[in-house]
């Protein structure tokens, strides 16, 4: 897993603390404290930050508390911080496997920002993906049906396009691609109009409701969803939760052969979701998708910058289940990804 460079920069140190807390799935308020302090200090001249750290007046600033000020003061004095070092020590050990595959990944196809239910803005998410070594990232904020996640209407989505253009101008040659995570509704339809989907670079389709429906109903729903001609990826196919703050949830039941064969027939990749609380699909279903010849994406489903570093968890499972690297779509360049999307 990645170590965040600080290089004597107190603002980078604050963002590093937030990054590591996000990776650990810490409480949101702890993460926001460090990101807010970093944003506040970034507004100041660097010399003023140093002067305030030495004078002990950082906490006079709105948004800078004792703990965030202590990190800044440590970095100004010594070039690093005990808090950063402790977090880095426990967060940079590699997972058991997946190292080679992670090195082959060029991007992430499933990410969220504050435009829907993410915790950071688009620029911060994209900048972090770049700093982790990716050459591209797809922004897939939720579609309008998922109101609990502040899903975007088509109008809001198109306004988001302008922000994506600005981010690409700032971070080039890194590329932020226009995506969406749509809901597969109960009747198998998709909750976004075709004219919008045609404007996007990638469409992830997921089931978010009625996850305990009978197997026959869920199978028909999912087969219909992945058969939509503008869907590219089947997201977290079972919807299970194995750990985490939301508790646990058993996987949905469906005819895996029917669903994965529909993916294969329609050129839809099966997502290997790397979120620690999901790790979806389970190994038996992942192995079956491999046997049937499906293509895959290894995604983080990140809702915060630190979560973009979760891909090794998915890579480890992919290697365990003998997924062919050539079948993993996000080992390809952005241009090749776009070509893959339009190949059918």
SVG drawing of the C-alpha trace seen along z (x, -y; Angstrom):
<svg xmlns="http://www.w3.org/2000/svg" viewBox="-40 -35 54 57">
<polyline fill="none" stroke="black" stroke-width="0.4" points="0.0,0.0 1.2,-3.5 3.0,-5.9 2.0,-9.6 5.0,-11.9 5.2,-14.9 8.6,-16.3 8.6,-18.9 5.3,-20.4 2.9,-21.0 -0.1,-21.1 0.9,-17.9 1.2,-16.4 -2.3,-17.3 -3.6,-15.8 -1.5,-12.7 -3.2,-12.2 -6.6,-12.6 -5.6,-10.1 -4.5,-7.5 -7.6,-7.9 -9.8,-7.5 -8.0,-4.3 -8.7,-3.1 -12.4,-4.1 -12.1,-6.4 -15.0,-8.6 -15.7,-11.3 -15.4,-14.2 -11.7,-13.2 -10.9,-13.2 -12.7,-16.5 -10.7,-18.2 -7.4,-17.6 -8.7,-18.4 -10.4,-21.5 -7.2,-22.7 -5.2,-21.9 -7.6,-24.0 -7.5,-26.9 -3.7,-27.0 -3.4,-26.6 -5.0,-30.1 -2.1,-31.6 1.4,-32.6 3.7,-29.7 5.9,-32.0 2.9,-33.0 2.2,-29.3 5.7,-28.9 5.6,-32.1 2.3,-31.1 3.6,-27.6 6.7,-29.0 4.6,-31.6 2.0,-29.1 -0.9,-31.1 -2.2,-28.5 -5.2,-27.8 -6.3,-31.4 -7.3,-30.5 -10.8,-29.2 -10.7,-25.6 -7.4,-24.8 -7.5,-22.9 -5.0,-21.7 -4.3,-18.3 -4.0,-19.8 -1.8,-22.6 0.5,-20.1 1.0,-18.3 2.0,-21.6 4.2,-22.6 6.1,-19.3 6.6,-19.5 7.9,-23.1 10.3,-22.1 11.5,-18.7 10.2,-18.1 7.8,-15.4 5.2,-14.6 4.9,-11.8 1.2,-11.5 2.0,-11.0 4.8,-8.5 2.6,-6.4 -0.2,-6.3 2.2,-5.6 3.8,-2.8 0.5,-0.9 -0.9,-1.7 1.9,-1.0 2.3,2.8 1.4,4.6 -1.5,7.0 -0.6,10.7 -0.8,10.6 -1.9,8.6 1.3,6.5 2.1,7.3 -1.4,6.8 -1.8,3.5 1.3,2.3 -0.4,3.1 -3.5,1.0 -3.6,-2.3 -6.9,-3.6 -10.0,-3.2 -13.4,-2.9 -15.6,-3.5 -15.2,-6.6 -17.4,-9.2 -17.1,-12.9 -19.0,-15.4 -21.3,-15.8 -23.1,-12.7 -22.1,-10.9 -18.3,-11.2 -16.3,-13.1 -14.0,-15.2 -14.3,-17.4 -13.5,-16.2 -10.1,-17.9 -8.9,-16.3 -10.0,-12.8 -8.4,-13.2 -5.1,-14.6 -4.9,-11.7 -5.5,-9.1 -2.7,-10.7 -0.3,-10.8 -1.0,-7.1 0.3,-6.4 -2.8,-6.2 -2.9,-7.9 -6.7,-8.1 -9.8,-7.8 -13.5,-7.6 -15.7,-9.7 -19.0,-7.8 -21.2,-9.7 -24.6,-8.2 -27.6,-8.6 -30.8,-10.4 -32.8,-7.4 -30.4,-7.0 -31.6,-10.0 -30.1,-8.8 -26.7,-9.3 -27.6,-12.7 -27.8,-11.2 -27.3,-13.6 -30.1,-14.6 -29.1,-14.8 -28.9,-18.6 -26.5,-18.4 -24.4,-15.7 -23.9,-18.0 -22.9,-20.8 -20.3,-18.4 -18.8,-18.0 -17.5,-21.6 -15.7,-20.8 -14.2,-17.7 -12.9,-19.8 -11.3,-22.2 -9.7,-19.4 -8.3,-17.9 -6.8,-21.2 -5.1,-21.5 -3.8,-17.9 -2.9,-17.0 -1.7,-14.6 -3.7,-12.8 -7.2,-12.2 -10.5,-12.3 -13.2,-10.5 -16.9,-11.2 -18.8,-8.3 -21.9,-7.4 -23.1,-4.7 -26.6,-4.0 -29.2,-2.0 -30.6,1.2 -34.3,0.7 -36.6,3.4 -37.9,3.9 -34.3,4.1 -34.3,0.6 -31.6,-2.0 -32.4,-5.3 -30.7,-7.6 -31.8,-8.6 -29.9,-7.2 -29.0,-10.7 -27.1,-11.3 -25.4,-7.9 -24.2,-8.5 -22.3,-11.6 -20.4,-9.6 -17.1,-7.7 -18.2,-4.8 -21.4,-3.5 -21.3,-1.3 -24.7,0.3 -25.5,1.6 -28.4,2.9 -28.9,0.8 -32.4,1.8 -34.6,4.8 -31.4,6.9 -33.2,9.7 -35.5,10.3 -36.1,13.9 -33.4,15.3 -35.5,15.5 -36.5,11.9 -33.0,10.7 -31.6,12.7 -34.1,11.2 -33.4,7.8 -29.6,8.1 -29.7,9.7 -32.0,6.9 -29.7,4.3 -26.4,5.6 -28.2,6.1 -28.7,2.3 -26.5,1.3 -24.9,-1.6 -23.9,0.3 -20.2,1.2 -19.6,2.5 -21.7,4.6 -20.9,3.0 -20.7,5.0 -22.9,7.7 -24.1,9.3 -24.4,6.1 -23.0,7.9 -21.4,6.3 -18.9,8.4 -17.8,5.8 -17.8,2.1 -19.9,-0.6 -23.0,0.3 -23.0,3.8 -23.2,6.9 -25.5,8.0 -25.7,11.3 -25.2,11.5 -28.1,11.3 -29.0,14.6 -29.2,15.0 -28.3,17.4 -24.7,16.5 -24.3,18.3 -27.2,16.4 -26.0,13.1 -22.3,13.6 -23.2,15.0 -25.3,11.9 -22.3,9.8 -20.1,11.8 -22.7,11.6 -23.1,7.8 -19.4,6.9 -20.0,5.9 -17.1,6.2 -17.7,7.7 -16.4,5.4 -14.1,6.8 -15.0,4.3 -12.1,3.6 -13.9,1.9 -13.0,3.9 -16.6,4.1 -17.7,5.5 -15.0,7.6 -17.6,8.4 -18.1,10.8 -17.3,13.6 -14.6,16.0 -16.9,18.7 -18.7,16.3 -15.5,14.6 -14.1,18.0 -17.2,18.8 -17.0,15.6 -13.4,16.4 -14.5,19.9 -17.1,18.3 -14.6,16.0 -15.8,12.6 -13.8,9.4 -13.2,7.5 -12.4,4.2 -10.7,3.9 -12.2,0.8 -12.2,-0.9 -15.7,-2.4 -13.8,-5.1 -15.8,-7.8 -12.7,-9.6 -9.1,-10.1 -7.6,-7.6 -9.9,-4.9 -8.4,-5.1 -5.5,-3.1 -7.8,-0.1 -7.2,1.5 -4.6,4.1 -7.5,5.8 -9.2,6.5 -6.0,7.3 -5.2,9.9 -8.6,11.6 -8.2,11.5 -4.8,13.3 -6.3,15.8 -9.0,16.6 -6.6,16.7 -8.1,13.7 -6.1,13.3 -4.5,9.8 -5.4,9.5 -9.1,9.7 -8.8,6.7 -10.0,3.6 -8.3,1.1 -4.8,2.3 -5.4,0.4 -4.8,-3.2 -7.6,-5.7 -7.7,-5.6 -7.9,-1.9 -10.6,-2.0 -12.7,-4.3 -12.1,-2.0 -13.2,1.0 -16.4,-0.8 -17.4,-1.5 -16.2,1.8 -19.6,3.6"/>
</svg>
